[in-house]
Amino acid sequence: MRRLILFSLLVFCLTACTGAFPFRATATITPSPEPSLTPTQVIPTLWISPSIPRTLREKISDSGIYLEVDSKEGADFWIETAGNSKPDSRWVYVLASPFATIPDEVGLSEVKDVWSGGRGITFQGKPILMTSETKSAFQDIWGDPAEGGVKLVSESELVQTAWQDKSWALLPFENLDPQLKVLMVDGKSPLISNFSPGDYPLRVNFSFKANPDKPVELPELNKSQRLPASNFDPSLMTSVLMTGTTALVRSTAERMETKGISYPGEKIGSILRDADFTHVSNEVSFTPNCPKPDPWFINLRFCSNPAYIQLLEEMGVDIVELTGNHLLDYNADAFLYSYSLYQKEGWKTFGGGVDLEAAREPLIVEHHGNRIALIGCNPVGPDFVWATEKSPGAAPCDFESMTAKIKELHDEGILVIATLQDQENYEPMPLPEVKQHLDAFSAAGAAVVSGSQSHFPQGFSFSANGLIHYGLGNLFFDQMDYPVVGTRREFYDKHFFYNGKYISTEVLTGMLEDYAQPRPMTPEERSQFLSDIFTASGW
């Protein structure tokens, strides 16, 4: 018994000293956390009306905020056409036709007449082309179209079908294509200055509405996240007006001396000023030593009185092209003097410069988010007009390097306007070699190609990249149907760029009077002129 007690005491002492209890397992118990009560987030459902244009539908879908559903009744929110009272979004549509269309305007009453089954006047018997979304949008505000009043086409087929059918089309503004001509409706168009969508007849309002039977709270969103305010934003638009030959010499200069420096521009000044950038190809340099103008002067060595620059100021000129043949008629000093005048005016130049490197450098302008490059050259000389490494003048053409530069600019997302001062001819289409050169600029990526060489207005063409106008004719020059009939007729091309894209061109026309003063054409003159040129263009 005594031995058993001693053994028990020994075991107790050993276990107490080591702190171990081999006969008993121990564990630490961690309390469980309180269960989370965070609710599951509900994604709101959205029904989008079939009248919603594709681009608006894509903006909504890309937001990732909503779950789109096919049923309006079961959706939490709706997007559909609305009345005129405080719409969430105002979508601008345009009425357009093939570029080779002579009429410029129609009335809303005629559009609705065709919608209702009438034959109309402008495009007799032709239905209005549109997508199913556009039909649904206008059906909501105009009622059901009559059979034969509307022809449904896909968005990708609309331009081609309009040309094939020689018909008109109704489409959202953002789907404009340069091969289409925008028609004014009741005197209004998104391409005119001070355009107001609020009183434009081809607008459709859309609203974001909550289903009153399914109150669901939306996450905090600003209005633009629900619907963009419009598809038209004037702060994204840029217009560039291109003109033909200007030479303030001979009879034009004589009239400026006798009737006032402003005389040549009195009838068309408002047209030229109505652009963000107005271009002029001034082919003759200013010099203080210029002789008094002589209407009967037969020598082709030209200069202009420096006082005449006032005319260009009043016309709103911003950009001067320097590819002309006569820029160095009074040597390099006259060219540099003129260049300094342009610099003082704050005008930009291209196609020529103080040396070869400067002459070939493209002019890049940035406006309303649009980056536009103007580049030009002169392949025909005369030799003394070309800039060299050490002397000023026009840019001689290196077609390989120029087309490569156009491609480089295009690939950078810059919209290119390419011009050429090439061989002249007095016919509605250029010489084959000139056409080949201009077509190559377009193929390289130029959005607009404009022939500066022609004193006789010439035709048009399109490539995959944009418009080619082979010759605009004169702006200010004294060719009154001389040396052939037709030199009095003039083109002024107003090109529109929107949100980094070339979208349209408005073709303006003038007629020279009194050897010096162009005026807008009469409707009859314009109709005949466009008919002649479109026919020559193969349209």
Secondary structure, DSSP 4 states (H G I P E B T S, - for coil): -HHHHHHHHHHHHHHHHHT--TT----PPPPPPPPP-PPPPPPPEEEE-TTS-HHHHHHHHHT---EE-S-STT-SEEEEE--SSS-SEEEEEEEEEESS----EE-HHHHHHHHTT---STTTTPPEEE-HHHHHHHHHHH-PPPTTTEEE--GGGHHHHHHHHT-EEEEEGGG--TTEEEEEETTB-TTSTT--GGG-SSEEEEEEEE-TTS--PPPS--HHHHS-SBS--GGGEEEEEE--EE---HHHHHHHHHH-TTGGGTTTHHHHHSSSEEEEEE-B-B-TTPPPP-TT-------B-GGGHHHHHHTT--EEE---TBTTTTHHHHHHHHHHHHHHHT-EEESEESSHHHHHSPEEEEETTEEEEEEEEBSS--GGGB--SSS-EEPBP-HHHHHHHHHHHHHTTPEEEEEE-----SSSS--HHHHHHHHHHHHHT-SEEEE-S-SS---EEE-SS-EEE----EEE---SS-SSTTTTEEEEEEEEEETTEEEEEEEEEEEEETTTEEEEPPHHHHHHHHHHHHHHTT-
